[in-house]
Amino acid sequence: GDDYSGATTYDDDLYQDTYNDMYPLENDGTNPCLLSANYYFYKQSQYDSFGPPQWDYILLNDNSRAPCCTEQRETGLELLKEVYVPWFIETGAIPIFMVTHAYWASRRDMSGLTDIPTFMSLTYEGYREYAEMVGKLLPPEQKPRLAPVGLAFLLIWEENLNMWENLIHQDEIHLTPSGTYLEGLIVYGTIYGHLPNPKIVL
């Protein structure tokens, strides 16, 4: 089971079946999550032949509840150390961890997360641990950053629940276009230190 700081376990099987029925995933040939293994072998062959790309930043996030959970957080730390850190070093990129938002889904077993503020607190704690561990293994110029998306959503949840509800999709988990827009603004601000010009992004 999953341990949320001593909390109870959860089971998503029923939720997942219901979710798949309500929102079927279609393979239109463009979703990178559904590309064949041949594509990944091809990309790796390109890196092997021409070297890894040189990027300024790599934006990444974990499964929405993994940073909250002791066992999954430990798995995440191991993967970061063994798989991602070497890639950060090869590409020279600064890792940006996107701290995901908390939610409360009526069709999903939320046991152990208590409420949205607790869920968010555990999530942020997990991402801080990720960033601290990775930072110890990278040179100073590649110090990881946290994009505090979830903290912004929590502030809105506390101060304007109607607005928060407009940011969350009807599945009660994922973001609406408005939520995705806010997410993008926070990532932009994390990279550049300021928000984009409204005339450009609106």
C-alpha positions in Angstrom: 0.0 0.0 0.0 0.9 3.7 -0.1 2.0 5.4 3.0 1.1 9.1 3.2 3.0 9.9 6.4 1.3 7.1 8.2 -2.1 7.5 6.5 -4.3 4.8 5.1 -3.9 3.2 1.6 -6.0 3.7 -1.5 -7.1 1.7 -4.5 -7.7 3.4 -7.8 -8.9 0.4 -9.8 -12.6 1.4 -9.8 -11.8 5.0 -10.5 -9.5 4.1 -13.4 -12.2 1.9 -15.0 -14.8 4.7 -14.7 -12.4 7.3 -16.0 -11.4 5.3 -19.0 -15.1 4.9 -19.9 -15.8 8.6 -19.5 -12.7 9.9 -21.2 -11.4 7.3 -23.7 -7.8 7.8 -24.8 -7.5 7.8 -28.6 -4.3 7.2 -30.4 -4.2 9.9 -33.2 -0.5 9.2 -33.9 0.7 12.4 -32.2 0.6 11.5 -28.5 4.2 10.8 -27.5 2.9 8.6 -24.6 1.5 6.2 -27.2 4.4 6.1 -29.7 5.9 2.7 -30.4 9.2 1.6 -28.9 10.8 2.0 -32.4 10.4 5.8 -32.0 12.3 5.8 -28.8 15.0 3.6 -30.3 15.3 6.0 -33.2 15.6 9.0 -30.9 18.3 7.2 -28.9 20.2 6.4 -32.0 20.2 10.0 -32.9 21.6 10.9 -29.6 24.2 8.2 -29.9 25.2 9.5 -33.3 25.2 13.2 -32.8 25.4 13.6 -29.0 22.7 14.7 -26.6 20.8 18.0 -27.3 22.0 21.0 -25.3 19.0 22.5 -23.5 18.6 25.5 -21.2 15.9 23.9 -19.1 14.1 20.6 -18.6 10.6 20.8 -17.1 9.4 17.7 -15.3 6.8 16.6 -12.8 5.9 13.3 -11.2 2.5 11.5 -11.1 0.2 13.8 -9.1 0.2 11.8 -5.9 3.7 10.1 -6.0 5.5 12.9 -4.2 3.0 12.5 -1.3 3.6 8.8 -0.8 6.6 7.5 1.0 7.2 4.5 -1.2 6.6 6.2 -4.5 8.6 9.2 -3.4 11.6 6.9 -2.7 11.2 5.4 -6.1 11.1 8.8 -7.7 14.3 9.8 -5.9 16.0 6.6 -7.1 14.9 7.3 -10.7 16.1 10.9 -10.6 19.5 9.8 -9.3 20.0 6.9 -11.7 18.3 8.1 -14.9 17.5 11.8 -14.9 20.6 13.3 -13.2 23.0 11.9 -15.9 20.6 13.3 -18.6 20.7 16.7 -16.9 24.5 16.6 -16.9 24.7 15.5 -20.5 22.3 18.2 -21.7 23.6 21.0 -19.4 19.9 21.8 -18.6 18.6 23.3 -15.4 15.9 21.1 -14.0 12.6 22.8 -13.2 10.2 20.7 -11.1 6.7 21.7 -11.7 4.9 21.3 -8.3 1.6 19.9 -9.3 -1.8 21.1 -7.9 -3.8 19.2 -5.3 -7.4 18.2 -6.1 -10.3 16.3 -4.5 -11.9 13.8 -6.8 -15.2 12.2 -5.8 -14.6 9.1 -8.0 -11.1 8.5 -6.7 -10.0 7.0 -3.4 -8.5 9.9 -1.6 -7.7 8.0 1.6 -4.8 9.4 3.6 -4.7 12.8 1.9 -7.2 14.3 4.4 -8.0 17.5 2.4 -6.6 19.7 -0.3 -4.3 21.7 1.9 -2.8 18.5 3.3 -2.5 17.0 -0.1 -0.7 20.2 -1.3 1.6 20.2 1.7 2.7 16.6 1.1 3.2 17.3 -2.6 5.4 20.3 -2.0 7.4 18.4 0.6 8.0 15.7 -2.0 9.2 18.1 -4.7 11.4 19.9 -2.3 13.1 16.6 -1.4 13.5 15.9 -5.2 15.1 19.2 -5.8 17.4 19.1 -2.8 18.7 15.6 -3.8 19.2 16.5 -7.4 20.9 19.8 -6.5 23.5 17.9 -4.5 24.5 15.9 -7.6 24.6 18.8 -10.1 27.0 21.7 -10.5 25.9 25.0 -8.9 24.9 26.6 -12.3 22.4 23.8 -12.7 20.7 24.2 -9.4 17.1 22.9 -9.7 14.1 25.3 -9.5 10.6 24.7 -8.3 7.7 26.1 -10.3 5.1 26.5 -7.5 2.0 25.8 -9.6 0.3 23.9 -6.8 0.9 26.7 -4.3 -0.8 29.2 -6.6 -3.8 26.9 -7.0 -4.0 26.4 -3.3 -4.0 30.2 -2.7 -6.9 30.5 -5.2 -8.7 27.6 -3.5 -8.4 29.4 -0.2 -9.5 32.8 -1.4 -11.9 32.2 -4.4 -13.3 28.7 -4.6 -15.5 29.6 -7.6 -12.4 30.6 -9.5 -10.5 27.5 -8.5 -13.4 25.3 -9.7 -13.1 27.1 -13.1 -9.5 25.9 -13.3 -10.2 22.2 -12.7 -11.7 19.9 -15.4 -15.0 18.2 -14.8 -13.0 15.0 -14.0 -12.0 16.9 -10.8 -8.3 16.2 -11.4 -6.9 17.7 -14.6 -6.9 21.4 -15.6 -9.2 23.3 -17.9 -7.7 25.6 -20.5 -7.8 28.4 -17.9 -5.9 26.2 -15.4 -3.4 25.3 -18.0 -2.9 28.9 -18.9 -2.2 29.8 -15.2 0.2 26.8 -15.0 2.0 28.1 -18.1 2.3 31.6 -16.5 3.9 30.2 -13.4 6.4 28.1 -15.4 7.3 31.2 -17.5 7.8 33.2 -14.3 10.0 30.5 -12.9 12.2 30.6 -15.9 12.4 34.3 -16.6 11.7 35.8 -13.2 8.7 37.8 -14.5 5.4 37.3 -16.2 5.1 37.5 -20.0 3.7 40.6 -21.7 -0.1 40.3 -21.7 -0.2 41.6 -25.2 1.8 38.6 -26.4 0.1 35.8 -24.5 -3.5 36.8 -24.5 
